[in-house]
Amino acid sequence: MVFWEVLIVLGFVLLVVSGWRLWRAFRQKKPKKPVLLIAVGSLLLMAAGGSQVPVEAAYLKISPQQLETDPTGNCHLEGTTNSEAELFIDGEEISHEGTFTYDIQLVDDGTKELVIKSVFRGEETVKTIEITPSTGYLAHLESQAEKERLKLADTALATAEKEPSQDHFDVAFTQIQALSQSYPELEQRLEDVADYLEILGSLEELEQEPTREGLVAIQTQVAASPLAKDALTKRVAACEKQVHEQEKNTKLVAAAKEKIKHAETTLANDDYQSALEALTTLPTKQPTLEKRLQNLHHAIEEKQAAEKAQADAEKKSAQEKEAQEKATQEKAAEEQRQQEIQAAQEQEQIQQQAQDQQTTQEAAVGQTVMVTPTGSKYHTHKCGNGNFTPATLEEALARNLTPCSKCF
């Protein structure tokens, strides 16, 4: 044992003894000063021994100075420091007895700086160790990342297959594009989803405008699609029903058009009624045809009105003509009757004149009358101006003279 150790041990023993005696002095009520002097002396001995203890220098040794991980990302650190020092690695306190070991696990492909700090008697010693990932660990990380990316791609693709939509397809497409290798099976599944979305787009268009050509095309596509065939088949069946109804409606519309066209040509009410019945039985409204039928109805009404007006005019004209003919006939009959009356009167007059003439001749035998050279009448005396000369009545009658109305 060295001298400073002896002083410390002796001072400690005296301190224990003085403490025991001081306790007895208190109990027995004896003087305490001598005991206190012994205790102080023991403390001085311990202090003198402690002052002789050699001072240990703070240190920190690390091996190796640079670390590289193994293929799994692990690396091993060894070091030594003062046994009484506080040791911190990356802020975490590490228990030790002068030597220490520390295992590090990298979690990514970046370089890590490990800060090691030793604190001994208030003095800090700090060292920084650089840990780099090995080529094997980088390959391991890439493999793990590829597995995770593959898992994400498969999950996104499964979602897109279960619930096909453009958003789900875009997510799956992005995940598959992020893979560092080509996976034909995933790419084929993604292509199937793309084909399904194309079918959905065509199907939506077909539902908006059902056509026979579109129906045939979509049936072929659905037959080749491995996704959601039941749902697609139901929608295609509904479209097929729409197409049948549309084709049926098209035929009915064509028939209605033909009847309307025929009625527009004939403007016959029976043809109009036939076209109206064909139009009212259509399953869908046809505004254009309804407008044509309405115009046709107006045209028929105008035609019927014109025909009625013409018939009325013809009837009136016939009545006027009949009346005119009747009036003409009546007039002709009246004229005939007048002519007959006149002829009868003239005949009667002639007969009367002949009778009068005969009577006059019979009565005027030897009677003298007055005549003029150019006159047509014979007179009983000079009647008016002229060169009258006497003549027998027989002579006047022989000249076809007639009696003067003034004289006779």
Secondary structure by P-SEA (a helix, b strand, c coil): ccaaaaaaaaaaaaaaaaaaaaaaaaaaccccaaaaaaaaaaaaaaaaaaaabbbbbbbcccccccccccccbbbbbbbcccccbbbbcccbbbbbcccbbbbbbbcccbbbbbbbbbbcccbbbbbbbbbbbcaaaaaaaaaaaaaaaaaaaaaaaaaaaacccaaaaaaaaaaaaacccccaaaaaaaaaaaaaaaaaaaaaaaaacccaaaaaaaaaaaaacccaaaaaaaaaaaaaaaaaaaaaaaaaaaaaaaaaaaaaaaccaaaaaaaaaaaaacccccaaaaaaaaaaaaaaaaaaaaaaaaaaaaaaaaaaaaaaaaaaaaaaaaaaaaaaaaaaaaaaaaaaaaaaaaaaaaacccbbbbbcccccccccccccccbbbbbcaaaaaaaccccccccc
